[in-house]
Amino acid sequence: MVTSAAPSTASGHPELPVSLDAVRLARKTLAGVARTTAVEGSRHLSALVGSPVHLKCENLQRTGSFKLRGAYVRIAGLTPEERRRGVVAASAGNHAQGVALAASLLGVPATVFMPVGAPLPKVAATRDYGARVRMHGQVVDETLTAAEEYAQATGAVLIHPFDHPDVVAGQGTLALELLEQCPEVRTVVVGVGGGGLLAGMAVAIKALRPDVRVVGVQAEGSAAYPPSLRAGRPVALGSVSTMADGIKVGRPGDVPFEIIRTLVDDIRTVSEDALSRALLLCLERAKLVVEPAGASSVAALLSAPDSFEGPVAAVLSGGNVDPLVLQRTLRHGMAAAGRYLSLRLRLSDRPGALAALLGELSVADANVLDVGHVRTDPRLGLDEVEVEVHMETKGPQHCVEVASGLRAAGYTVMS
C-alpha cells in the first residue's frame, strides 16, 4: 500500500522544527561516539528491482541500531542541572539501549521503562549499559505514559524516542553519511515507527538532494502515518499488532509528523509475510542479522520491486532480535517463501505406515524436519493415526508437488 505525503518542492523549509544546520551540528556532537556504518550492495535485490540496491547497515551501529544517535545528541544538550536530575526513557529495546549507553558515556543516571513483553536480550543489554530498568505496560505508548509520570514525579528529563528536535537531528546524521557513501542514490527507503529516523533523514536529504525520493515503510498492523496524513494531524490507532516491535508505535510524533508530511514522498505499508521474508533474505543473501523492524525497508522492495527508481538505498535500522523471535520469524519467512511446508495426514495405525510415508517424502525430495503423532483424537477411527509433518521444501511449486504426490499415493492430506 502507498500513501503519498505532501511533495517537497524546495531545499529549505525554515518553518520546520529541525534544519540541516541542526543535523550537521548533531554530527559534530556524535564524532567519536557513533560509528559510520557500512553501505553494502545487494546483487539479489538489485536484480529484483532492476537497478543497484545498497543496504545502509545501521544494524551494525553501537547498541545495534540508529537510536544511539538521537539519544546521545539529546542528552549531550542538557544543562548541568538537568544532567544531575537524570534522564528517563520508554522503549521496547533499541531506544532503551541507546539512552542507556549515551547516558553512561555522559555520566548521567538513567531509568528506562520497557513493555512487559520486551525481548529479554534487549532488557539485559539495557541493564548492562548501566540503566535502571522498569517493566510497565504492553506497548510502547503505555510505557511512555509511565515514563512521563516518572519524569513529573522525580524531575528526571524525558528522552523521547522520536518526538524531540534534538533526537530527530541526531537520527538525521545517518543521511549525511549515506549521501557521502552513495552519491548516486535516487531513492532512500526507511522504516517508520514514530517517525524520528525518517524525519531526520528527510531533512538532510531534501536540503542537500531534493531530487532524491524519500519513502517511509510501516508494518500494516501498526501503520499510523497513512490515516494521520489523510487527516492532516497525528492520529492514534485503536490497536497495534506486528512482529516488528521497533516500529510498533500507535501514534506519530508531533515533531516528526510535521517534517514527514512536508518532505517525505511516500509512506508504504508491508505485511508480516513480507517482513519475515525480508529478514530471511538479509540473513541468507547479505549475511546480516536484522530485526523485523530493521528489515522493513527490504520488505517494501520485495513487495513492489518495480516501483522504485534506482539506485536505491535501503536502511537496515536495527539488528537487535531475540533468538526465539528470530527462530519463529525465519520459519514464518520460509513458509511465506514456499520453502517450509506443514501437512497433517491420516495413516493406518500399523507397523511400517510411518516409514512408508517418509519413503514417499524422500522420493519427493522433501526434507523432514519434525514429525508429530496423534492417536487419541475422537475424530480418528480405531485403526487411524494423525501425523503432522514439517518439511523444508524448494519453493511454492515444490510444495504443490509434494502434497499432490501424497494424495496420488493414496494418503488423506488434511492440510
C-alpha positions as CSV (number, residue, x, y, z in Angstrom):
1,M,0.0,0.0,0.0
2,V,1.3,3.5,-0.8
3,T,0.2,6.8,0.9
4,S,1.6,9.9,-0.6
5,A,2.8,12.6,1.7
6,A,3.0,16.2,0.6
7,P,5.6,16.6,-2.1
8,S,8.7,18.6,-1.3
9,T,9.3,21.5,-3.6
10,A,12.2,23.4,-2.0
11,S,15.6,22.6,-0.4
12,G,14.9,24.8,2.6
13,H,12.0,24.8,5.0
14,P,12.7,27.3,7.7
15,E,9.4,26.7,9.4
16,L,10.1,23.1,10.2
17,P,11.3,22.2,13.7
18,V,14.7,20.7,12.5
19,S,17.1,22.2,10.0
20,L,20.1,20.9,8.0
21,D,22.3,23.1,10.3
22,A,20.9,21.2,13.3
23,V,21.7,17.9,11.7
24,R,25.2,19.0,10.8
25,L,25.8,20.2,14.4
26,A,24.5,16.8,15.7
27,R,27.1,15.1,13.5
28,K,29.8,17.1,15.2
29,T,28.4,16.1,18.6
30,L,28.5,12.4,17.6
31,A,32.1,12.5,16.4
32,G,33.9,9.6,18.1
33,V,30.6,8.2,19.6
34,A,28.5,6.9,16.7
35,R,30.1,4.7,14.0
36,T,30.0,5.5,10.4
37,T,28.2,2.3,9.4
38,A,28.9,0.4,6.1
39,V,26.9,0.5,2.9
40,E,26.8,-2.9,1.2
41,G,25.5,-3.7,-2.3
42,S,22.9,-6.4,-2.8
43,R,23.0,-8.3,-6.1
44,H,19.8,-10.2,-5.3
45,L,17.8,-7.1,-4.6
46,S,19.4,-5.2,-7.5
47,A,18.3,-7.9,-9.9
48,L,14.8,-7.8,-8.4
49,V,14.5,-4.0,-8.5
50,G,16.2,-3.7,-11.9
51,S,18.8,-1.2,-10.6
52,P,21.5,-1.0,-7.9
53,V,20.3,-1.5,-4.4
54,H,22.5,-0.6,-1.4
55,L,22.0,-1.5,2.2
56,K,22.9,1.0,4.9
57,C,23.9,-1.3,7.7
58,E,22.8,0.6,10.8
59,N,22.2,-2.7,12.4
60,L,26.0,-2.7,12.9
61,Q,25.8,0.6,14.9
62,R,26.8,0.6,18.6
63,T,23.9,-0.8,20.6
64,G,22.7,-2.4,17.4
65,S,20.5,0.4,16.0
66,F,20.4,4.1,14.9
67,K,18.9,5.1,18.3
68,L,22.2,5.9,19.9
69,R,22.5,8.9,17.5
70,G,19.4,10.8,18.7
71,A,19.7,9.8,22.3
72,Y,23.3,11.0,22.6
73,V,22.6,14.3,20.9
74,R,19.6,14.9,23.2
75,I,21.4,14.1,26.4
76,A,24.5,16.0,25.4
77,G,22.4,19.1,25.1
78,L,21.1,19.0,28.7
79,T,22.2,21.6,31.2
80,P,24.3,20.5,34.2
81,E,21.3,20.8,36.4
82,E,19.2,18.6,34.1
83,R,22.0,16.0,33.9
84,R,22.2,15.9,37.7
85,R,18.4,15.0,37.9
86,G,19.0,12.2,35.5
87,V,17.0,11.0,32.4
88,V,14.1,8.7,31.8
89,A,13.0,6.9,28.7
90,A,10.5,4.4,27.4
91,S,11.3,1.9,24.7
92,A,10.8,-1.7,23.5
93,G,14.5,-2.0,23.3
94,N,16.5,-0.1,20.8
95,H,15.9,3.4,22.2
96,A,16.4,1.9,25.7
97,Q,19.9,0.7,24.8
98,G,20.7,4.0,23.0
99,V,19.7,6.1,26.0
100,A,21.5,3.7,28.4
101,L,24.8,3.9,26.6
102,A,24.5,7.6,25.9
103,A,23.8,8.4,29.5
104,S,26.6,6.2,30.6
105,L,29.1,7.9,28.3
106,L,28.0,11.3,29.5
107,G,27.9,10.3,33.2
108,V,24.1,10.8,33.6
109,P,21.9,8.4,35.6
110,A,19.2,6.8,33.5
111,T,15.9,5.0,34.2
112,V,14.3,3.1,31.3
113,F,10.7,1.9,31.2
114,M,10.2,-1.1,28.9
115,P,7.0,-3.0,27.9
116,V,6.4,-6.3,29.8
117,G,6.8,-8.2,26.6
118,A,10.1,-6.6,25.5
119,P,12.6,-9.1,24.2
120,L,14.8,-10.4,27.0
121,P,18.1,-9.7,25.2
122,K,17.2,-6.1,24.8
123,V,16.2,-5.8,28.5
124,A,19.5,-7.4,29.5
125,A,21.6,-5.2,27.2
126,T,19.9,-2.1,28.6
127,R,20.8,-3.1,32.1
128,D,24.4,-3.9,31.0
129,Y,24.8,-0.4,29.6
130,G,24.1,0.9,33.1
131,A,20.4,2.0,33.1
132,R,17.9,1.0,35.8
133,V,15.1,-0.9,34.0
134,R,11.4,-0.8,35.0
135,M,8.8,-3.1,33.2
136,H,5.4,-1.5,32.6
137,G,2.6,-1.8,30.0
138,Q,2.1,-4.0,27.0
139,V,3.0,-1.5,24.2
140,V,5.4,1.4,24.0
141,D,2.6,4.0,24.2
142,E,1.6,2.7,27.7
143,T,5.2,2.5,28.7
144,L,5.8,6.1,27.6
145,T,2.9,7.3,29.8
146,A,4.6,5.7,32.8
147,A,7.9,7.3,31.9
148,E,6.2,10.7,31.6
149,E,4.6,10.3,35.0
150,Y,8.0,9.3,36.5
151,A,9.6,12.4,34.9
152,Q,6.9,14.6,36.5
153,A,7.3,13.0,39.9
154,T,11.1,13.0,40.1
155,G,12.3,15.8,37.8
156,A,14.1,13.5,35.5
157,V,14.3,14.6,31.9
158,L,12.3,12.5,29.5
159,I,14.3,11.4,26.5
160,H,11.5,10.8,24.0
161,P,12.3,8.1,21.4
162,F,11.3,10.3,18.5
163,D,9.3,13.4,19.4
164,H,12.0,16.0,20.0
165,P,14.1,18.2,17.6
166,D,17.4,17.1,19.1
167,V,16.5,13.4,18.6
168,V,15.3,14.0,15.1
169,A,18.5,15.9,14.3
170,G,20.7,13.1,15.7
171,Q,18.9,10.5,13.6
172,G,19.3,12.7,10.5
173,T,23.1,12.3,10.7
174,L,22.6,8.8,9.1
175,A,21.5,10.6,5.9
176,L,24.6,12.7,5.8
177,E,26.7,9.6,5.8
178,L,24.6,7.8,3.3
179,L,24.7,10.7,0.7
180,E,28.5,10.7,1.0
181,Q,28.8,6.9,0.7
182,C,26.2,6.6,-2.1
183,P,26.1,9.9,-4.0
184,E,24.3,8.3,-7.0
185,V,21.3,7.3,-5.0
186,R,17.8,8.2,-6.3
187,T,15.5,6.7,-3.7
188,V,16.0,6.2,0.0
189,V,13.7,3.7,1.8
190,V,13.4,3.9,5.6
191,G,11.3,2.0,8.2
192,V,8.9,4.2,10.3
193,G,7.5,3.9,13.8
194,G,7.1,7.2,15.5
195,G,9.0,8.9,12.6
196,G,12.2,10.3,14.2
197,L,14.6,8.5,11.8
198,L,12.5,9.2,8.6
199,A,12.0,12.8,9.6
200,G,15.7,13.4,10.4
201,M,16.9,11.8,7.2
202,A,14.3,13.7,5.1
203,V,15.6,17.0,6.5
204,A,19.1,16.3,5.4
205,I,18.3,14.6,2.1
206,K,15.8,17.1,0.8
207,A,18.1,20.0,1.7
208,L,21.1,18.5,0.0
209,R,19.5,16.4,-2.7
210,P,15.9,17.5,-3.3
211,D,15.8,15.2,-6.4
212,V,16.1,12.1,-4.2
213,R,12.8,10.4,-3.3
214,V,12.3,9.5,0.4
215,V,10.0,6.6,1.1
216,G,8.9,5.5,4.6
217,V,7.7,2.0,5.4
218,Q,5.3,0.9,8.1
219,A,4.0,-2.5,9.2
220,E,0.4,-3.0,8.2
221,G,-0.7,-3.7,11.7
222,S,0.8,-0.5,13.2
223,A,0.6,2.0,10.3
224,A,-0.4,5.2,12.0
225,Y,1.0,7.6,9.3
226,P,-1.4,6.9,6.4
227,P,-4.5,7.9,8.4
228,S,-2.6,10.7,10.0
229,L,-1.5,12.1,6.7
230,R,-5.1,11.9,5.4
231,A,-6.3,13.8,8.5
232,G,-3.5,16.3,8.4
233,R,-2.6,15.7,12.0
234,P,-1.3,12.8,14.2
235,V,-4.0,10.2,14.7
236,A,-3.7,7.4,17.3
237,L,-4.6,3.9,16.2
238,G,-7.0,1.9,18.3
239,S,-4.6,-1.1,18.4
240,V,-1.3,-2.1,17.0
241,S,0.0,-5.5,16.1
242,T,3.2,-6.5,14.4
243,M,6.3,-8.7,14.9
244,A,8.4,-5.6,14.3
245,D,8.5,-4.2,17.8
246,G,10.9,-1.5,16.8
247,I,8.2,0.2,14.7
248,K,5.2,-0.8,16.8
249,V,4.0,2.7,17.5
250,G,0.4,3.7,17.7
251,R,0.7,7.5,17.1
252,P,3.2,9.6,15.1
253,G,5.2,12.1,17.0
254,D,4.2,15.8,16.6
255,V,7.7,16.9,15.6
256,P,8.4,14.2,13.0
257,F,4.9,14.4,11.6
258,E,5.3,18.0,10.5
259,I,8.5,17.2,8.8
260,I,7.3,13.9,7.2
261,R,4.1,15.4,5.7
262,T,6.2,18.3,4.2
263,L,9.2,16.4,2.9
264,V,8.6,12.7,2.5
265,D,7.3,11.5,-0.8
266,D,5.6,8.2,0.1
267,I,4.6,6.1,3.0
268,R,4.2,2.4,2.3
269,T,2.9,-0.5,4.3
270,V,4.1,-4.1,4.3
271,S,2.7,-7.4,5.5
272,E,4.0,-9.7,8.2
273,D,4.9,-12.2,5.5
274,A,7.0,-9.5,3.7
275,L,8.8,-8.6,6.9
276,S,9.7,-12.2,7.6
277,R,10.8,-12.8,4.1
278,A,12.9,-9.7,4.2
279,L,14.6,-10.8,7.4
280,L,15.3,-14.2,5.9
281,L,16.8,-12.6,2.8
282,C,19.1,-10.3,4.8
283,L,20.4,-13.3,6.7
284,E,20.8,-15.7,3.8
285,R,21.9,-13.3,1.0
286,A,23.6,-10.4,2.8
287,K,24.8,-12.4,5.8
288,L,23.4,-9.7,8.1
289,V,21.3,-10.2,11.3
290,V,18.5,-7.7,11.1
291,E,15.4,-7.4,13.3
292,P,12.0,-7.3,11.7
293,A,11.7,-3.5,12.0
294,G,15.2,-3.1,10.6
295,A,14.2,-5.2,7.6
296,S,11.1,-3.2,6.8
297,S,12.8,-1.3,4.0
298,V,13.8,-4.5,2.3
299,A,10.2,-5.8,2.8
300,A,9.0,-2.8,0.8
301,L,11.4,-3.7,-2.0
302,L,10.2,-7.3,-2.0
303,S,6.6,-6.2,-2.1
304,A,6.8,-3.9,-5.1
305,P,10.2,-4.1,-6.7
306,D,9.1,-2.4,-9.9
307,S,8.0,0.8,-8.2
308,F,11.4,2.2,-7.0
309,E,13.7,4.4,-9.1
310,G,17.2,3.3,-8.7
311,P,19.8,3.4,-7.4
312,V,18.0,2.6,-4.2
313,A,19.4,2.8,-0.6
314,A,17.5,0.7,2.0
315,V,18.2,1.5,5.6
316,L,18.7,-1.6,7.9
317,S,17.8,0.4,11.0
318,G,18.4,-2.3,13.7
319,G,19.7,-5.8,14.4
320,N,18.6,-6.4,18.0
321,V,16.5,-9.6,17.6
322,D,15.6,-12.1,20.3
323,P,16.9,-15.5,19.2
324,L,13.5,-17.1,19.8
325,V,11.8,-14.4,17.8
326,L,14.4,-14.9,15.1
327,Q,13.6,-18.6,15.0
328,R,9.9,-18.1,14.7
329,T,10.3,-15.3,12.1
330,L,12.7,-17.4,10.0
331,R,10.2,-20.2,9.9
332,H,7.5,-17.8,9.0
333,G,9.7,-16.4,6.3
334,M,10.5,-19.8,4.9
335,A,6.7,-20.6,4.8
336,A,6.0,-17.3,3.1
337,A,8.7,-18.0,0.5
338,G,7.3,-21.5,-0.1
339,R,10.3,-23.2,1.5
340,Y,8.6,-24.6,4.5
341,L,5.5,-26.9,4.5
342,S,3.4,-28.4,7.2
343,L,0.9,-31.1,6.4
344,R,-1.5,-33.2,8.5
345,L,-2.2,-36.7,7.2
346,R,-4.3,-39.7,8.4
347,L,-2.5,-43.1,8.3
348,S,-3.4,-46.6,9.2
349,D,-2.2,-47.4,12.7
350,R,0.0,-50.3,11.8
351,P,3.8,-51.0,11.8
352,G,5.6,-49.6,8.8
353,A,3.0,-46.9,7.9
354,L,5.1,-44.0,9.0
355,A,8.2,-45.5,7.3
356,A,6.2,-45.8,4.1
357,L,5.1,-42.1,4.4
358,L,8.7,-41.0,5.0
359,G,9.7,-43.0,1.9
360,E,7.2,-41.1,-0.2
361,L,8.6,-37.8,1.1
362,S,12.1,-38.9,0.3
363,V,11.1,-39.7,-3.2
364,A,9.6,-36.2,-3.4
365,D,12.9,-34.7,-2.2
366,A,11.2,-33.0,0.8
367,N,13.5,-32.6,3.9
368,V,11.5,-33.7,7.0
369,L,12.3,-31.5,10.0
370,D,9.8,-32.8,12.6
371,V,7.0,-35.4,12.9
372,G,4.2,-35.5,15.4
373,H,1.6,-38.3,16.2
374,V,-2.0,-38.0,17.5
375,R,-3.8,-41.3,18.4
376,T,-6.5,-40.2,20.8
377,D,-8.5,-37.6,18.8
378,P,-12.2,-38.7,18.8
379,R,-12.3,-37.8,15.1
380,L,-10.0,-40.7,14.4
381,G,-11.0,-44.2,13.8
382,L,-9.7,-47.0,16.0
383,D,-7.2,-48.0,13.3
384,E,-6.1,-44.5,12.4
385,V,-3.4,-42.1,13.5
386,E,-2.9,-38.5,12.5
387,V,0.6,-37.4,11.6
388,E,1.8,-33.8,11.3
389,V,4.9,-33.4,9.2
390,H,7.1,-30.3,9.0
391,M,9.3,-30.2,5.9
392,E,11.8,-27.9,4.2
393,T,10.9,-27.5,0.5
394,K,12.4,-25.8,-2.5
395,G,9.7,-23.3,-3.3
396,P,5.9,-22.9,-3.9
397,Q,5.8,-25.3,-6.8
398,H,7.6,-28.0,-4.9
399,C,5.1,-27.6,-2.0
400,V,2.3,-28.3,-4.5
401,E,4.1,-31.2,-5.9
402,V,4.7,-32.8,-2.5
403,A,1.1,-32.5,-1.4
404,S,-0.2,-33.7,-4.8
405,G,2.2,-36.7,-4.8
406,L,1.0,-37.8,-1.4
407,R,-2.6,-37.6,-2.5
408,A,-1.8,-39.6,-5.6
409,A,-0.2,-42.3,-3.4
410,G,-3.5,-42.6,-1.5
411,Y,-2.8,-40.5,1.6
412,T,-5.5,-38.4,3.1
413,V,-4.0,-34.9,3.4
414,M,-5.8,-32.7,5.9
415,S,-3.9,-29.5,5.3
